[in-house]
Structure formats: structure tokens, C-alpha cells
Amino acid sequence: MTLEGLLVVAAALFGVGVYGALSQQTFVMIMMGLELMINGAILAAVALWAMSAGGTPKGQLLAVVAMTVMAVEAAVGFALIVGVYRVRKADMTEKLKRLRG
Amino acid sequence: MSRSLLVDLAFYILSAGAVVSAWLVFRTDSMVRAAYWLLVSFVAVGGVLVLLSAEFLGLVLVLMMAGEMTIMAVFMVMFMMNPAGLNPMTMVHQHRAAVGAGLVAFAGLAGVGLVADFPDRAAPSDAPATAELGTELLGDSMLVFETAGVTLLATMIGAIAIASRRGRYGDADAGSLPPELEAPAPKARA
């Protein structure tokens, strides 16, 4: 288990997340892509904390912040899905041609 | 078998599992299964975090994601067509560009990870990392912790405000629907 190996795994998770967020049409699948990206970011942050920063406890705070971002993204994303579905009956990006109201 | 060999083996298995299940999220036909593949990926990453002696963060990640993926599966069943994956489906757009962007992101980040010269100060494996993190969260870095908490509170209020059907000033979708051509019939007084 080396730092390089961990960072490559984190980069792979991020890359798969980028692919999913750009290619999927369903809102929930796009959110899955975003979460995979944050997953990779958390892994990279903790890897750098454990292998390179000497394990000062401040290093883990970045991962805590990333987890907060993930929770915020999930909550706001689900709320927006509910709101868009209620107004437009849409569950896919292709059904939203207009952004207005 | 020595301990470091076991750790290496666990790392390879967990990281391969994390990446493969992340890929399967976008390959499976069933959206509910996609949610659970994503959970598998998060559990594997949580395992890697435990191997890195960040036990607290790993377990928090697994707990958070177990709840969130359950909610996500419920959302799939509620909102999406074909949640059970009875029919094969590929719902993608700009597929080639997305694959390219994913590969470029992977190559760029992995290149940085392989080429960059990071300081080589591994954490001592016998340090009480969880206790130190707890002291830090409630000590010097309390502002970070509190900011995260207040952000989550604001998010909860905002999410409820976005998702609620009826607000204080009428229906949530009032103004976003096209106006009726004829005036609605007057309501009978109760």
C-alpha cells in the first residue's frame, strides 16, 4: 500500500465519476457520479494525511469537510429532484429544455 | 504471513472492488442495483480508510452511505421508470465525450499522483489517530466542525423549503405553471 497506489485508485474513482456525471441522463444517476467523485477526493485526502502529512489530526478535517459536501449535495439534489418532478413531471435531463421557472 | 503483506492484500482487493463496483454503477440495467453497487464502492473505500488507520472516517463514511443509498433506492422506485431493470436500457448522452473526459480526468490526476514529489512522512501506525481527531475536532478545529454543522442545518432547511409542496405564500409551484386562458370557476364558499 503506497501513496502512489492510493492516489491512482482515487483518480480512477474520480474518473468513473466524471464519466457518470457527464453521460447519464437520469438525475439520480448524475448524483451517483458526483458522489463517486467526492468518494475519490475523500480517499485522496485521507491517503495524503496518512502517508505524507505525518498524521497530524488536522489532515483528516479535509475529509470531514468533503463528507459534509457530500451530505449537502445529496440533500439539495434530492430536494431539487422532488421539486422538478412536481412541476415538470421530468426525471431526465432531456426533458428540461428550458431552465425558466 | 506478515502484517504488511496482509495489509497490501486487503488494499488490492478493496481498491479493485471499489473501482469495479463504481464502474458497474453505470453498467447495470437496474437503478436499484446501481444504488447498491455505489454502496459497495463506498464500503470498499471505507475499508481502505480503516487500513490507513482513519477508522473513524471510514466508519462514518460507511454509515452515512448506507443510509443515503437506501434513500436513493427508494427514490429510484418512486420517480424513475423501469427501476427494477426488467428491460435492458442505456440512458446516456454524449457517451464518447463523457468517456474521453473521464479518461482525461483519470490520466491527469493519476499522473499528478505518480509524478509529484510528496513528502514521505507516513503516520506512525500505533498512534491513537481517532482520539487525536476527536480532540482536534473539539479543540483547535472546532470552527471547522461547527461550520459543517451549521451548513448541514441550513441545507436541511433549504431542502425542505425546495421540496415542500405548500409554502407560506401559497403553492410551491405557483408562478411556474402557464396561466389558464379562462378564469377558474369561483369556488363555492365553505
Interface residues (C-beta under 8 A of the other chain):
Chain A: M1 L3 E4 G5 L6 L7 V8 V9 A10 A11 A12 L13 F14 G15 V16 G17 V18 Y19 G20 L22 S23 Q24 Q25 T26 V28 M29 M31 M32 G33 E35 L36 N39 G40 I42 L43 A44 V46 A47 L48 W49 A50 M51 S52 A53 G54 G55 P57 K58 Q60 L61 A63 V64 V65 M67 T68 M70 A71 V72 A74 A75 V76 F78 A79 L80 I81 V82 G83 Y85 R86 V87 D91 M92 T93 E94 G101
Chain B: V7 D8 F11 S15 A18 V19 A22 W23 V25 F26 M31 A34 A35 L38 S41 F42 V45 V48 L49 L51 L52 S53 A54 F56 L57 V60 L61 M64 E68 I71 M72 F75 M76 F79 M80 M81 M91 V92 H93 Q94 H95 A97 A98 V99 A101 G102 L103 A105 F106 A107 G108 L109 A110 V112 G113 L114 F118 P119 D120 R121 A122 A123 P124 A127 A129 E132 L133 T135 E136 L137 D140 S141 V144 F145 A148 T151 L152 T155 M156 G158 A159 I160 I162 A163 R165 A172 D173 G175 S176 L177
